């Protein structure tokens, strides 16, 4: 009887420890992924922005969606291997490079550096606050998944439509929606890891990284629109 009790206690401890291990590895890989993101962004601002702008908004969107979805598919196929980690770091380098045009526009403003810092700080504050809530609360946020996914699909369709229409007001509405949806996904994804719903830290890092990336770029876009000091 004592052996069985000990055995069940060991199982319970293992089941509790596993989500924390995934979360810990997710945070470690997330921190590492910021390095290729920063390198990609810096190289893009210095060398790639004219080429990306020459593509035009439609072709740039096609490039972004094609490469990003292709890499995300490859990452998920290899999420339990070292190759998945390498592909994830390649993906974050590409995503950093695609930030180049937005950062370049911001840096042309007199307060551009300040806006980038505020967007980064705001992103960090939102992430750590929501991640802390998601990791410590007893509430299950899994019921948010379908609602957030529907919202994301609507926003993606709006992004594609606005690539053709180029309506500034719609662009700002899209950025505002992305801030809200990304914040919701931070709660959902971190809470899902804590409750054992995600066992691969590579997949978990990919999801959380996308939330942070979209949150930062959308916050920066809004700050530039409403607080940018143009010459």
Backbone bond lengths (Angstrom), bond angles and torsions (degrees), N, CA, C in turn:
res aa  C-N    CA-C-N  psi(-1)  N-CA   C-N-CA  omega(-1)  CA-C   N-CA-C  phi
1 X - - - 1.467 - - 1.516 110.55 -
2 X 1.351 115.80 -40.79 1.456 120.11 179.31 1.521 110.26 -65.56
3 X 1.343 115.80 -37.61 1.463 119.50 179.81 1.513 110.90 -64.15
4 X 1.346 116.69 -42.39 1.458 120.48 179.28 1.520 111.37 -63.03
5 X 1.347 116.60 -41.95 1.460 120.44 179.78 1.520 110.47 -62.23
6 X 1.324 115.32 -43.37 1.454 119.86 178.49 1.526 110.75 -63.62
7 X 1.328 115.63 -40.40 1.466 120.99 -179.63 1.523 110.68 -62.41
8 X 1.340 116.67 -46.52 1.466 120.19 179.82 1.524 110.78 -65.67
9 X 1.332 116.32 -36.03 1.462 119.22 177.67 1.508 111.55 -65.36
10 X 1.314 116.77 -36.88 1.466 121.29 177.97 1.516 110.50 -65.40
11 X 1.336 117.24 -41.90 1.468 121.61 178.40 1.524 110.15 -61.77
12 X 1.325 115.90 -45.36 1.463 119.97 -178.69 1.519 111.25 -62.54
13 X 1.358 115.40 -40.78 1.464 119.41 179.45 1.518 111.04 -65.43
14 X 1.337 116.30 -41.06 1.462 121.21 179.31 1.524 110.76 -64.37
15 X 1.330 116.57 -43.08 1.455 120.41 -179.78 1.521 111.36 -65.16
16 X 1.329 117.06 -32.41 1.459 120.94 178.07 1.521 111.22 -75.78
17 X 1.346 115.82 -38.05 1.460 120.32 -176.49 1.519 112.57 -71.49
18 X 1.337 117.56 -33.22 1.463 120.80 -175.19 1.527 112.98 -58.88
19 X 1.347 120.88 -50.35 1.472 119.63 178.40 1.525 112.93 -59.91
20 X 1.334 117.39 -35.30 1.467 120.37 179.00 1.526 110.56 -68.88
21 X 1.334 116.51 -34.88 1.464 119.59 175.88 1.525 110.58 -65.15
22 X 1.329 116.53 -44.22 1.467 121.07 178.25 1.524 110.27 -61.54
23 X 1.339 116.75 -43.47 1.466 120.47 -179.31 1.523 110.52 -65.41
24 X 1.317 117.23 -42.83 1.468 121.18 179.54 1.526 110.89 -62.27
25 X 1.331 117.28 -45.66 1.467 120.86 178.43 1.520 111.79 -66.95
26 X 1.329 116.46 -32.84 1.463 120.75 177.48 1.519 110.42 -63.82
27 X 1.318 116.90 -46.24 1.464 120.46 179.34 1.524 111.21 -63.82
28 X 1.336 117.28 -38.93 1.464 120.77 179.70 1.526 110.81 -64.95
29 X 1.338 116.77 -46.92 1.463 120.59 179.83 1.522 111.10 -68.79
30 X 1.329 116.82 -33.03 1.462 120.81 177.08 1.524 110.10 -62.88
31 X 1.333 116.98 -44.49 1.452 120.34 177.43 1.520 111.44 -61.85
32 X 1.336 116.86 -41.99 1.463 121.01 178.37 1.523 111.28 -63.72
33 X 1.327 116.89 -36.73 1.468 120.86 -176.63 1.524 112.34 -66.57
34 X 1.323 118.10 -18.69 1.460 120.40 179.76 1.536 111.57 -72.16
35 X 1.341 116.66 -21.94 1.466 119.70 179.87 1.528 111.48 -67.77
36 X 1.357 119.93 -54.98 1.473 118.29 176.17 1.522 113.02 -63.55
37 X 1.332 117.52 -28.71 1.464 119.48 176.23 1.521 110.37 -62.48
38 X 1.328 116.73 -46.74 1.464 121.22 179.97 1.527 111.10 -65.24
39 X 1.342 116.94 -40.92 1.467 120.51 178.80 1.525 110.36 -63.97
40 X 1.332 116.45 -45.79 1.464 120.41 179.01 1.512 112.22 -61.15
41 X 1.337 116.94 -41.90 1.465 120.95 179.62 1.521 110.76 -65.04
42 X 1.345 117.16 -43.81 1.460 120.97 -178.77 1.532 111.26 -64.37
43 X 1.330 116.97 -44.67 1.467 120.36 178.63 1.522 111.31 -64.38
44 X 1.324 116.03 -38.05 1.459 120.38 -179.66 1.516 111.18 -64.80
45 X 1.338 116.28 -45.48 1.469 120.19 179.83 1.526 110.53 -61.94
46 X 1.328 116.50 -37.87 1.460 120.46 -176.30 1.530 113.43 -78.23
47 X 1.333 116.85 -37.64 1.466 118.76 -168.80 1.531 116.09 -127.28
48 X 1.331 119.00 -25.28 1.460 120.62 -166.32 1.525 115.41 -105.73
49 X 1.331 118.03 -15.48 1.461 120.45 -173.30 1.530 112.88 -58.16
50 X 1.345 119.61 -46.63 1.477 118.37 179.61 1.536 112.87 -58.49
51 X 1.326 116.06 -39.34 1.463 120.18 179.99 1.530 110.61 -66.92
52 X 1.334 117.05 -42.74 1.459 120.33 179.81 1.525 111.26 -65.75
53 X 1.312 116.82 -41.08 1.468 120.03 179.01 1.519 111.34 -66.55
54 X 1.329 116.63 -32.51 1.463 120.18 179.70 1.522 112.00 -65.33
55 X 1.316 117.11 -22.84 1.464 120.17 178.50 1.523 112.09 -67.08
56 X 1.359 116.56 -28.56 1.462 120.09 -174.93 1.522 110.35 86.83
57 X 1.321 117.12 159.94 1.477 120.29 -175.18 1.524 114.62 -61.91
58 X 1.338 117.35 -36.55 1.463 119.62 -176.85 1.526 111.30 -71.29
59 X 1.336 117.03 -49.48 1.455 120.45 -179.51 1.528 111.32 -67.13
60 X 1.327 116.02 -33.00 1.461 119.19 177.53 1.527 110.56 -66.37
61 X 1.333 116.65 -38.33 1.457 120.41 176.68 1.526 110.81 -66.49
62 X 1.335 116.96 -41.43 1.461 121.38 178.18 1.530 110.26 -60.95
63 X 1.345 116.37 -44.55 1.460 121.25 177.90 1.525 110.73 -60.92
64 X 1.325 115.58 -47.17 1.458 120.84 -177.97 1.533 111.21 -61.15
65 X 1.330 116.62 -50.23 1.467 120.26 -177.88 1.531 111.44 -67.04
66 X 1.333 116.42 -41.73 1.463 119.71 -177.73 1.525 112.47 -63.15
67 X 1.332 115.83 -50.88 1.468 119.60 -177.78 1.522 111.13 -69.97
68 X 1.332 117.04 -44.09 1.471 119.68 -176.27 1.528 111.62 -65.93
69 X 1.334 117.54 -44.80 1.469 119.36 179.67 1.526 111.08 -68.52
70 X 1.338 116.96 -34.97 1.453 119.90 176.61 1.517 112.08 -63.36
71 X 1.335 116.48 -44.64 1.458 120.25 178.66 1.526 111.70 -68.33
72 X 1.328 117.31 -38.11 1.466 119.98 178.48 1.526 110.78 -63.08
73 X 1.323 116.35 -39.41 1.466 120.00 177.41 1.531 110.31 -63.03
74 X 1.337 115.90 -44.01 1.465 119.88 -179.50 1.532 111.09 -65.79
75 X 1.321 116.76 -38.17 1.466 120.56 178.32 1.524 110.57 -62.48
76 X 1.327 116.50 -45.49 1.470 119.95 -179.12 1.525 111.38 -65.70
77 X 1.317 117.97 -33.70 1.463 121.10 178.59 1.529 111.52 -68.69
78 X 1.338 116.56 -25.28 1.460 121.28 -177.14 1.525 111.50 -119.55
79 X 1.328 115.87 29.78 1.468 120.47 -171.93 1.526 113.56 -67.57
80 X 1.321 117.96 -16.43 1.467 120.02 -178.60 1.529 112.43 -107.99
81 X 1.334 116.30 21.73 1.463 119.98 -179.21 1.522 110.42 -135.36
82 X 1.329 115.35 167.76 1.457 120.95 177.18 1.514 112.10 -63.41
83 X 1.340 116.92 -29.78 1.457 120.55 177.77 1.526 110.41 -60.62
84 X 1.328 116.57 -36.47 1.455 120.29 178.54 1.514 111.83 -61.19
85 X 1.332 116.68 -38.59 1.464 120.67 177.71 1.520 110.29 -64.41
86 X 1.344 116.37 -44.90 1.458 120.59 179.02 1.523 112.39 -62.06
87 X 1.318 116.29 -42.67 1.464 120.44 178.25 1.524 110.96 -65.32
88 X 1.326 116.79 -36.48 1.461 120.37 178.03 1.525 110.69 -63.63
89 X 1.321 117.52 -42.89 1.464 120.73 178.95 1.527 110.96 -66.51
90 X 1.340 117.26 -36.20 1.466 120.84 174.45 1.525 109.99 -63.85
91 X 1.320 116.24 -41.97 1.467 121.81 178.37 1.524 110.75 -60.51
92 X 1.340 117.13 -43.93 1.465 119.04 -178.36 1.528 111.28 -69.29
93 X 1.337 117.15 -30.44 1.470 119.73 174.13 1.526 110.12 -64.15
94 X 1.324 116.15 -45.49 1.468 120.63 178.24 1.525 111.18 -61.35
95 X 1.325 116.59 -43.87 1.458 119.72 -179.58 1.523 111.17 -64.10
96 X 1.328 116.65 -36.77 1.457 119.76 175.36 1.514 111.39 -63.44
97 X 1.339 116.13 -41.87 1.462 120.23 178.37 1.527 111.58 -61.52
98 X 1.333 116.65 -35.88 1.457 120.45 -179.20 1.531 112.09 -74.43
99 X 1.326 117.18 -11.64 1.467 120.61 173.08 1.519 111.88 -78.73
100 X 1.334 116.58 -14.59 1.458 121.37 -174.69 1.514 115.42 -49.81
101 X 1.341 118.82 -53.16 1.470 119.10 -178.52 1.526 113.48 -59.57
102 X 1.341 117.57 -40.14 1.464 120.44 179.11 1.525 110.58 -66.31
103 X 1.321 117.12 -44.43 1.464 120.67 179.67 1.520 110.93 -65.99
104 X 1.321 116.48 -36.47 1.460 120.64 179.65 1.526 111.26 -62.59
105 X 1.334 116.48 -43.02 1.467 120.51 177.68 1.522 110.01 -63.66
106 X 1.331 116.30 -42.50 1.467 120.07 179.86 1.524 110.96 -62.14
107 X 1.331 117.26 -42.49 1.456 121.44 -176.80 1.529 112.73 -70.30
108 X 1.325 117.33 -15.79 1.458 120.84 175.36 1.528 112.25 -78.85
109 X 1.327 116.53 -12.43 1.457 121.52 176.64 1.528 109.68 -85.44
110 X 1.306 116.78 150.77 1.457 120.31 -178.37 1.522 112.08 -63.70
111 X 1.326 116.98 -31.69 1.463 120.41 177.77 1.526 111.95 -108.29
112 X 1.353 115.77 25.69 1.459 120.15 -175.97 1.517 113.63 -61.40
113 X 1.337 116.83 -43.86 1.451 119.83 178.99 1.520 112.09 -61.00
114 X 1.324 115.31 -38.85 1.465 120.10 178.28 1.523 110.90 -65.92
115 X 1.331 116.74 -40.75 1.464 120.39 179.48 1.529 111.09 -63.31
116 X 1.329 116.15 -41.19 1.467 120.13 178.70 1.526 109.94 -63.61
117 X 1.335 116.02 -42.65 1.469 119.94 178.99 1.528 111.50 -64.06
118 X 1.332 116.93 -40.43 1.467 120.68 179.07 1.531 110.13 -65.73
119 X 1.332 116.26 -42.50 1.469 119.86 178.61 1.521 110.82 -62.71
120 X 1.336 116.72 -41.98 1.465 120.39 178.79 1.527 110.90 -65.90
121 X 1.335 115.83 -43.78 1.453 119.68 178.93 1.517 112.20 -65.07
122 X 1.330 116.21 -41.60 1.465 120.30 177.76 1.505 112.12 -64.05
123 X 1.328 116.16 -39.69 1.461 120.42 177.72 1.525 110.82 -63.03
124 X 1.337 115.60 -44.51 1.456 119.58 178.71 1.519 112.32 -62.75
125 X 1.340 116.04 -42.99 1.468 120.11 -179.42 1.526 111.40 -63.40
126 X 1.329 115.88 -44.64 1.467 120.21 179.93 1.527 110.24 -64.65
127 X 1.336 115.94 -44.57 1.470 119.07 -177.73 1.524 111.49 -62.75
128 X 1.328 117.53 -51.77 1.462 120.03 -175.53 1.529 111.54 -65.54
129 X 1.333 116.75 -34.64 1.470 119.44 177.68 1.524 110.99 -66.20
130 X 1.337 116.33 -51.15 1.461 120.33 -177.41 1.525 111.84 -69.74
131 X 1.338 116.88 -37.95 1.466 119.84 178.52 1.530 110.21 -65.15
132 X 1.331 116.57 -38.12 1.461 120.04 177.21 1.516 112.08 -63.62
133 X 1.341 115.51 -42.30 1.466 119.55 177.56 1.529 110.66 -63.66
134 X 1.336 115.63 -46.28 1.470 120.36 -177.20 1.520 112.26 -63.96
135 X 1.342 116.59 -33.19 1.464 120.27 -176.09 1.526 113.19 -82.87
136 X 1.323 117.30 -20.11 1.468 119.54 -174.16 1.525 114.19 -110.97
137 X 1.316 117.41 -23.26 1.457 119.10 -178.20 1.529 111.64 -72.71
138 X 1.303 116.33 152.66 1.470 120.79 175.48 1.527 111.21 -85.43
139 X 1.311 116.40 -8.27 1.464 120.26 -178.03 1.521 110.77 -72.59
140 X 1.316 115.78 143.24 1.466 122.74 178.36 1.529 108.26 -99.71
141 X 1.339 116.06 119.68 1.463 120.94 -178.26 1.524 112.83 -95.77
142 X 1.329 117.68 14.62 1.461 120.32 -176.17 1.524 112.97 -62.73
143 X 1.341 116.28 -24.29 1.464 118.86 -179.43 1.520 112.37 -71.63
144 X 1.345 117.45 -9.23 1.461 121.11 178.50 1.522 112.05 -80.04
145 X 1.339 117.12 -16.79 1.453 121.23 -170.85 1.511 115.14 -56.29
146 X 1.333 117.31 -51.45 1.466 120.59 -177.39 1.520 111.58 -65.14
147 X 1.323 116.78 -41.61 1.463 121.34 179.56 1.527 111.05 -61.81
148 X 1.337 116.88 -44.90 1.462 121.15 -179.93 1.526 111.53 -67.01
149 X 1.330 116.45 -38.65 1.468 120.36 179.53 1.518 111.28 -64.40
150 X 1.324 117.07 -42.99 1.468 121.13 176.88 1.522 110.14 -60.92
151 X 1.325 116.23 -44.45 1.461 120.21 178.27 1.512 112.10 -61.37
152 X 1.338 116.49 -39.92 1.458 120.76 179.73 1.526 111.77 -65.46
153 X 1.324 116.71 -40.66 1.469 120.69 178.08 1.525 110.68 -63.21
154 X 1.321 117.07 -42.52 1.471 121.41 178.68 1.517 110.47 -61.93
155 X 1.336 116.23 -43.76 1.464 120.39 179.77 1.530 110.62 -64.64
156 X 1.332 117.02 -41.37 1.463 120.08 179.15 1.521 111.15 -61.91
157 X 1.319 116.95 -41.21 1.472 120.36 176.60 1.527 110.72 -63.66
158 X 1.334 116.46 -38.13 1.462 120.44 178.34 1.527 111.06 -66.51
159 X 1.332 116.64 -37.50 1.470 120.76 177.52 1.519 110.63 -62.46
160 X 1.332 116.15 -45.60 1.474 120.36 178.88 1.530 110.44 -62.37
161 X 1.338 116.89 -43.96 1.463 120.51 179.91 1.523 111.14 -63.10
162 X 1.328 116.40 -40.11 1.462 119.32 -176.91 1.523 112.53 -75.04
163 X 1.334 117.48 -16.74 1.465 119.95 173.67 1.522 110.01 -64.14
164 X 1.327 116.38 -28.88 1.462 121.52 177.82 1.536 111.59 -89.76
165 X 1.331 116.95 -40.75 1.460 120.59 -173.29 1.523 113.52 -84.75
166 X 1.347 116.91 -33.13 1.466 122.02 179.99 1.536 112.06 54.61
167 X 1.332 116.70 54.00 1.462 122.59 178.57 1.525 108.80 -96.31
168 X 1.338 119.51 114.35 1.470 121.14 -177.37 1.526 113.55 -57.56
169 X 1.339 117.41 -40.99 1.467 120.15 -178.79 1.529 111.13 -63.24
170 X 1.338 116.84 -39.19 1.456 120.70 178.27 1.520 110.53 -67.36
171 X 1.326 116.19 -37.42 1.456 120.53 178.43 1.530 111.06 -61.30
172 X 1.327 116.57 -41.48 1.463 120.58 178.23 1.527 111.16 -68.30
173 X 1.327 116.48 -38.25 1.469 120.27 177.51 1.526 110.41 -64.07
174 X 1.328 116.66 -39.58 1.460 121.09 178.06 1.527 110.38 -62.84
175 X 1.329 116.59 -45.31 1.465 120.38 179.95 1.525 111.32 -62.07
176 X 1.331 116.38 -40.87 1.469 120.30 178.35 1.522 110.88 -63.04
177 X 1.331 115.89 -42.43 1.469 120.15 179.21 1.522 111.09 -65.24
178 X 1.332 116.88 -38.87 1.464 120.40 -179.41 1.526 111.07 -65.38
179 X 1.341 116.73 -37.43 1.471 119.98 176.97 1.526 110.04 -58.69
180 X 1.325 116.48 -46.06 1.465 120.60 -179.12 1.528 111.70 -67.86
181 X 1.328 116.37 -44.91 1.469 120.35 -177.88 1.529 111.05 -67.12
182 X 1.331 117.27 -42.14 1.471 120.59 178.92 1.524 110.79 -63.32
183 X 1.333 116.74 -39.51 1.463 120.39 177.40 1.526 110.51 -62.79
184 X 1.321 115.90 -42.05 1.463 119.93 177.51 1.516 111.86 -63.78
185 X 1.323 117.12 -39.19 1.462 120.68 179.95 1.529 112.06 -68.71
186 X 1.345 117.18 -30.20 1.466 119.09 175.59 1.523 109.50 -61.73
187 X 1.323 116.31 -47.73 1.467 120.41 176.08 1.522 110.94 -57.52
188 X 1.313 115.79 -48.20 1.465 121.75 -175.96 1.522 111.55 -63.81
189 X 1.338 117.15 -48.79 1.465 120.61 -173.62 1.527 112.49 -70.19
190 X 1.337 117.62 -44.63 1.461 119.67 179.67 1.530 109.98 -66.01
191 X 1.332 117.06 -42.71 1.456 121.36 178.59 1.529 111.07 -61.99
192 X 1.311 116.29 -37.26 1.472 121.65 178.73 1.528 110.76 -65.40
193 X 1.319 117.62 -39.52 1.465 120.63 177.26 1.525 110.52 -64.05
194 X 1.333 115.32 -46.26 1.470 120.75 -177.77 1.525 111.33 -61.41
195 X 1.330 116.74 -34.26 1.471 120.66 -178.87 1.528 112.44 -89.38
196 X 1.330 117.15 9.87 1.458 120.35 175.13 1.512 114.68 80.97
197 X 1.322 117.46 15.09 1.456 120.31 -178.63 1.510 114.19 -81.72
198 X 1.334 117.71 -10.23 1.460 122.36 177.58 1.522 108.41 -133.71
199 X 1.325 116.88 120.30 1.460 121.29 -176.25 1.521 113.01 -103.99
200 X 1.324 118.26 -9.39 1.463 121.79 179.37 1.530 109.32 -105.52
201 X 1.319 116.09 118.39 1.462 118.26 179.94 1.531 111.70 -70.91
202 X 1.321 117.54 -21.26 1.471 120.36 176.43 1.535 109.71 -68.29
203 X 1.332 116.81 -48.77 1.468 120.87 176.81 1.521 110.94 -62.22
204 X 1.333 115.99 -40.95 1.460 120.14 -179.98 1.526 110.65 -63.16
205 X 1.329 116.39 -42.54 1.466 120.12 179.73 1.521 111.01 -64.17
206 X 1.321 116.64 -41.06 1.461 120.64 178.22 1.524 110.74 -58.01
207 X 1.328 117.03 -46.67 1.462 120.89 -178.65 1.525 111.37 -63.98
208 X 1.332 116.47 -48.11 1.464 120.26 -177.47 1.529 110.58 -67.47
209 X 1.330 116.90 -38.78 1.468 120.62 177.99 1.522 111.19 -58.99
210 X 1.322 116.73 -45.21 1.464 120.60 179.54 1.528 111.09 -61.72
211 X 1.332 116.69 -38.06 1.464 119.74 177.39 1.528 110.79 -61.46
212 X 1.322 116.05 -46.25 1.465 120.96 -178.77 1.522 110.77 -66.83
213 X 1.316 116.59 -43.18 1.469 121.61 -179.56 1.526 110.80 -60.46
214 X 1.321 116.41 -49.80 1.460 120.52 -178.93 1.519 111.59 -66.21
215 X 1.319 116.70 -36.44 1.455 120.95 178.44 1.525 110.45 -64.55
216 X 1.319 117.12 -46.79 1.467 120.99 -179.58 1.523 112.02 -63.07
217 X 1.329 116.82 -49.86 1.470 119.83 -176.58 1.525 111.45 -64.26
218 X 1.326 117.79 -36.10 1.462 120.92 -179.87 1.525 111.27 -73.32
219 X 1.324 116.71 -40.26 1.469 119.69 176.06 1.527 110.76 -62.17
220 X 1.329 116.42 -42.69 1.470 120.18 179.37 1.521 110.57 -63.40
221 X 1.320 117.29 -41.92 1.454 121.06 178.69 1.527 111.06 -60.26
222 X 1.318 117.03 -43.91 1.463 120.88 179.23 1.525 111.58 -67.06
223 X 1.318 117.26 -40.65 1.464 120.91 178.86 1.530 111.00 -64.16
224 X 1.322 116.16 -40.04 1.465 120.11 178.07 1.524 111.43 -64.39
225 X 1.334 116.06 -38.45 1.462 120.27 -177.83 1.519 111.77 -70.22
226 X 1.328 117.25 -38.84 1.456 120.44 -173.30 1.534 114.50 -103.99
227 X 1.354 116.75 -16.96 1.452 117.93 -177.69 1.516 114.44 -132.02
228 X 1.348 116.15 8.52 1.457 119.99 -178.39 1.514 111.99 -71.54
229 X 1.342 116.56 132.92 1.467 122.40 179.74 1.517 108.27 -103.25
230 X 1.325 114.78 93.10 1.457 120.29 -177.81 1.506 111.27 -84.82
231 X 1.331 115.32 147.82 1.471 120.16 178.86 1.528 110.81 -69.10
